[in-house]
Structures are given as structure tokens and as C-alpha cells.
Amino acid sequence: MTKVLVAENIGESGIDLLKEHFDVDVKTKWEDGELAKEIGQYDGILIRSASKLTAELLAEATSLKAIGRAGVGVDNVDVPAATKRGIIVANAPQSNVVTAAEHTVALLLALARNIPQAHASLVAGRWDRSKYSGVEVMDKTLGIVGFGRIGQLVAQRAQGFGMKIIAFDPFVGAERYKEMGVEKAESSEDIYAVADFITIHLPKTPETEGWLNAAAFAKMKDGVRILNVARGPLIVEDDLVAALDSGKVGGAALDVFKTEPMTESPLFGRENVVVTPHLGASTAEATDRAGFQAAEQVVAALTGGSVTSAVNVPAVAAEDLEILGPFLPLTRQLGKLAMALVEGTSLDAVEVEEFGRIAERDTRPLGLQALLGVLDGKTEEDLNEVNVLSTAEERGIELVETKRTSARDFADLVRVSVVAGDQRVRVVGTVVGSKARPHLLEAWGQRFNLQLSDHIALFRYSDQPGIVGRVGMAFGQHGVNIESCAVGHVEDDTIDGRAAVMVITTDGPVPQTVVDELVASDGFVDGRSVTFRH
């Protein structure tokens, strides 16, 4: 009999589903080292966030075939170690999106009508009716920064209250905004200028950390109300305190904080601030839904069904892996690079073209890798090969794939194009040699043959003597070591004289300040710095 362990509280519906198929043990309290002694007898395990399935622990799981994580992330599971041992790891990525959206709307209404403050006043024996008069949300403008699953659910609910919605997210297609009746902002500044309420639903990345800061608050309407049910570091808390003190921000409702648990803050105790202790995903329904969805995945994994939310199920058939395998990381790199070169504010389509012998295979995994590269760090949810396509579809991003069995100059080529408004940015690559090293063959309209590394920088400039030396000098002054460089020339009517493109690989990240410094100098037109994450 297949045995499954439920190691944390996941909700009765999930346990009942497992019991229909397997011999199930439920044990939620563990002494140190106890799980390592017992895990070897189980074929499947369900956990939440407390259990840490490390490589050392998984080494003891000699029978384990499936791990179900009742929640969104899998940070507490060593996924590479599980993959190496052939263990499927699945989560429940959709379990809390409704709950988070509803909590956002609940905080919006509480903030507008001063509900927590009025409640506290009344139970303290005061009848402060006039003091806590609020505002209607009908006909007010709600600005949504980050228009993924949760942002779209918030928009739908706010529209039910008669609110006007304006949203900013360059990684959502323009058609999706039209379908939902939401105004598309070309920048977050467009939202700041008109919104009465602003809610932020961005992923936490180096680019988004501190998104709402003193400069952002200064561009907003006087008296704007701020909501954050996403991630604490998206807001610079000291800047929010200053904006509240000055009256620039009329109120705030926060469910998340830069460090948690948070029990003392200058934001607490203010009449115009509503706070909750990270309750965005905390409902009985979300807990039950997460457990049930994770249990469904374990059932599928152990009975030969379709595991729809696995984070590590191989996407390539065994017979195709030898051919397609080296092109998977290359295509992901090309997707990220193409996205970095786009200047538009609306991502509409990703086009993937395969040429040569790889076109004879099932190349759908390459399309998924291109999407993962394009959307890397751009969504509030964690993406993998299983959920990236549905996420793109929800955002109105079309994936277009074409194949040709012949290729010019190389045995195989992959071409990735990103369509954003009236822009189409194309990059091309291949793998070379017995070690299948990734090579960049085309970017910014120029052809190269340069081996890719984890860190690259690209520059467009007017072709003139000394430019290469200036780049080398600037990199050297900032301690950036150049590994390789390729320079090419391309006719460009937008540049006075002949245009040139330079691609550089380095042994570490190229700071954006270095790129900006060079682009601001004479002769340079544009520049990018890209680091490929693994």
C-alpha cells in the first residue's frame, strides 16, 4: 500500500482526498531528527512552510516520489536535490490569490471609512461619530501598480463599487486592459497623477524594492491613500512615515512589512493607518484550498496522473532531451535579453522560431523557456515551466512558435522576438561545440558570434574611433573585468553616420550606474546590462 505522510496541518479536505487513495499518516509535531528517521517509509509527503526538506533529509527519503507544498512557494524544499532523486515537487500556486485580493479590498474599505479606528473608539466608551467620517469609494480612482492575477482580481472587485481603475504593468498585453475595462497607464507616474487610492502588487526584486519612496510620494495627489498587501520591501517605510506626517499621503493600509514579525513601528498607532499582521493569505478557505490542491498533485504524481503545478517535472521527453536539452537555458537567456532591449510599456507577444534539426522535435519546452526569460522577475507569482504559459495568457501575452528544419550558417538556431506595442525586438542564438556552449548571434540588428556568460552589457553608439577604449576605461575604473567583446556595424538612419553595436561579457554584474555614465557621454545612443539568473 502506498504510504503518504501529512507532516503539517493542511485542512481536512486534502487529508480526506489522500485517504481515498493511500495509507495516510497525519503527524504535525516533530522532535529534532525524528522526521529524518521516519521519512524513509513514505512514498509521498505534504507540508506547509514549517518543514524544511533539505538535501540531507531527502537523502533519507529512500521511497519518496512526491512532495506536496500546501502554499505558493517551495523555498523550504531543496528542489534540485529532490529532482536529482527523481522526486516530483508540486505546490498550490493559485490557493491564495482570491484571499489576497479580498484582503486588499477589505483594507481599502476600512481605510476609506475609518472602520478600525471607529471600532476602537466605540469599545473604549467614546461616541466619535463626526471624528471618523470617511469618504465614498464610488467614482474614486484606484491605481493598481502590478496587474497580475491578484491585481486583476482587485480591479474586478473595485469596479463593483463603482471605482475607476487605472493600472500599470508593462508585462500585461494591451488587449487584457481593454477586456477588463481598465485604463492602461504608460508609467507608474501616470497613476500617481490621478489616483485617489494606490495599491501595489509587484514581485520583490532588486528593481522593485523601495518602489514607493519619497520621490514617488511627491508625484502623487495630495491626500492619496496607499495600500500594500504584497511585499513589505516595496515601500520605503521611513518615506511613508514622512509623507503621512506632511499630509501628502492621507492614509495607509498595510498587511506586510520590511521585516516580520513586526510589533513596533512608527506607523503603528496613527489615526490614518490601518495595519494587519500579514493576513493576506490567511483564511480558512485559502488554507483548505492550498491543502486540497497540494493533495491533488500528490495523488496525480503517485497514480500516474497529470501533475499540473509541479515545479520540477521534466518538460522534455526522454528521447528529445539529448537534442533539445542544451537549447533550454539558451532560449531562456535569449528571452531575458530580448525583454531587456524593449523600450515599450506593453508586452503583447513572444515569438519563438526554431531552425534546423531541433525543429524536428517537440519544441514546446523552448517556448516556455523563452517566456520564463521574458517574465523573469516581472510577476508577483513564482514562475516555472508548469505555470508560465497560463500566467502569460492571463496577462494577454501571446506565445507564437514557428519551426523550419533548415538553418543558414549553423546546424541549429533559436530566434526570440518580443513584441511590445509597435516594437519588435529580436535576438538569435545557438549552441556550439561538444560542450554546447551558448552563443549570441544577433542583437539590436547586428550579427555576432559571442559566447554568452552570466553577465553581459550591450551598447549602441555612433561609429567613431576611441569608443571601445572609453568603455574599457570606464569598466576598469569601476572594477568590472571584461571577459570578451564583439563589435559590429549596422546601418541606422536614427544615428548620425554609421551605427555600431558592442556586446561585452564580464565576470560580474555591470552596475547600471556605469552603463548610464557611458550612455550619457558623447557618441553613445543606448546601453543595457543583463545578468542571467540560474
Buried (B, 14 or more C-beta within 10 A) or exposed (E): EBBBBBBBBBBEBBBEBBBEBBEBBBEEEBEEEEBBEBBEEBBBBBBBBEBEBEEEBBEEBEEBBBBBBBBBEBEBBBBEBBBEBEBBBBBBBBBBBBBBBBBBBBBBBBBBBBBBBBEEBEEEEEEBEEEBEBBEBEEBBBBBBBBBBBBBBBBBBBBEBEBBBBBBBBBBBBBBBEEBEBBBBEEBEBBBBBBBBBBBBBBBBEEBBBBBBBEBBEBBBEEBBBBBBBBBBBBBBEBBBBBBEEEBBBBBBBBBBBEEEBEEBBBEEBEBBBBBEBBBBBBEEBBBBBBBBBBBBBBBBBEEEEBBBBBBBBBBEEEBBEBBBBBBBBBBBBBBBBBBBBEBBBBBBBBBBBBBEBBEBEBBBBBBBBBBBBBBBBBBBBBBBBBBBBBBEBBBBBBEBEBEEEBEEBEBBBBBBBBBBEBBBBBBBBBBEEEBBBBBBBBBBBBBBBBBBBBBBBBBBBBEEEBBEBBBEBBEEEEBEBBEBBBBEBEBEEBEEEBBBBBBBBEEBBBEEBBEBBBEEEBBBBBBBBBBEE
